[in-house]
Amino acid sequence: PDLSGYEKFGLGNVKYNISRIHITAVEFPSASISLIPGTGIKLVIGNASLTVDMNWNIRTWMFKDSGRSTVYISKVFVTAIFSTPLDNTGHTSISLTSCRTTSGDIDIKLNGKS
């Protein structure tokens, strides 16, 4: 979904809109799944990266600008625990019990008219 809103800075507001958000690349160089007896499943993703392209525009009382942006997020680490209990009909269900995510680097390239 598109993101829009405004932030108050100093002498006025900055209105922004981020649209046409597309994930263009995802890499999982290190991923593992293991069983946790009596609990469920543990998923570990290490050193992942993600590239996102989007359009953006901003407007203040002094100027306005718009363009394209590429965001590259790297050194992403995720650890998730899923429980796998049986429901009352005997079927296995799955639910997220815990999730921890960290990212190391974010590189943002803005291309605009200004």
Secondary structure by P-SEA (a helix, b strand, c coil): ccccccccccccccccccccccccccccccccccccccbbbbbbbcbbbbbbbbccccccccccbbbbbbbbbcbbbbbbbbbbbbccccbbbbbbcbbbbbbcbbbbbbbccc
